[in-house]
Amino acid sequence: MPAAPAPPAAPASAAQAAPAPPAIPSPAQVSTGAQPPARSRAAVWIIAAGVFVVNLDLFIVNVAVPALGDSFGGSSLASLSWVLNAYAIVFAALLVVAGRLADRYGHRRGFLLGLAVFTVASALCALAPDVGWLVAARVLQAAGAAALMPTSLALLLVNTPPQRRPRAIRSWAAIGGVAAGLGPVVGGVLVEADWRWVFLVNVPVGVVGVVAGARLLPDARPDREGRLPDLAGAALLTLAIGSLALGLVKAEDWGWSSPVTLGSLLAAVVLAAGFVLRSARHPAPIVELPLLRTPAFAAATLASLLFTVAFAAMLLTSVLWCQQVWGYSAIRTGLAIAPGPLVVPLLAVASGPVVRRFGAGRTAALGCFLFGVGMAWWALRLGTEPGYATGFLPGMLITGIGVGLALTTLVGAAAAALPPTRFATGSAVTTMARQTGSVLGVALMVTLIGAPAAPDAALEVFRDGWWAAAAIAVLAAGAALALPRPAAAPNAA
């Protein structure tokens, strides 16, 4: 989940570490010509609306998981997890493909196509008669989101003067923080009416965005002669992540030592190795391995992946705990979760001076560590009897602070390490890492939680999940400390 970065340096500064790449086109250089101020502001609002609905979707769908189980005949958590994981897997695999195609054929075209597909797929999700239909519609929805997200940042940067781009990046990611804050409450309200409204809410925003965007968005094509992306590599990545998730989710039913479980996990390893080899040899790979040899980009991407494993685990377990163990309604669950996400945009705005003073690595590591503390708090303090004010709320606030300091800073650090010609594809790689982490986090929690029959058994397995999430957050903190500290303070945004 897919928050606001506070980069340690302006993204334009990444050009200083590269052999003089061409600057990202200004509005005057793109095919639509210069953007008048009013038109430019309207374009920013259109971009923000698209990014908002994609980020909002993550949080409101999580809140809807228990209602989906009731609606579809008591489907198991393992089956329902694919409503989340199918989306994340396809999103992760197609992000770089979509970014490269947008670099070649136009960011406006990619954004509008992505928003249109996302909107149609949202309507199909709302019409789903069973879990299989819903999962298939979520796959289509993910394809639209994958086209929208990397192009949104590229369009925003083209639409922004160079001196204001660091602030634009923070604002772009802050949209995710706002969606995170509103998502649980909005999701709770919509689920109380009918879970189908969770998807229908995207439709009017998407329709207006497509119509207005066709007239107002600038058209930037920084790499018109670029090679077509590696579609076979995207298929390998999809199958690798899917096989890993399948093995983890079904291990409890199949048995950890069963041939089918071991076969799924082995297939994931083989497919991942094939993906890496293909990326090393293909002229337009899904992941440009030289980017991962850039210390700041590699460290930020690894830390983001690990942190999102813990974040996805927290988000799923908080919803399940409130509704299935404490018996909260969907609205009450949304209100219970909301304080943590609401902290994120506040820190997103305020974290810039902290990053400039202490560096991205230390700031992100502190955020990861605090997130782990929040998970440990739940493991130590929560019981089967509801105790929101003294048990759940403190842990949620601590994790919210952790997200605001960690994920926001890691996104900014990765963006700052990118050359301007790779804003779309590079941001797609980091988002791909986060989506992969989300798949792993959900799969891990499904494996650990299972279907406990009694409250005491539920408490035990949830505690195991929270301790696991805390440990992964600490690993993310270690990866974040590998971020190099800038020699000089960056320019103020």
Disulfide bonds with the S-S distance in Angstrom:
none
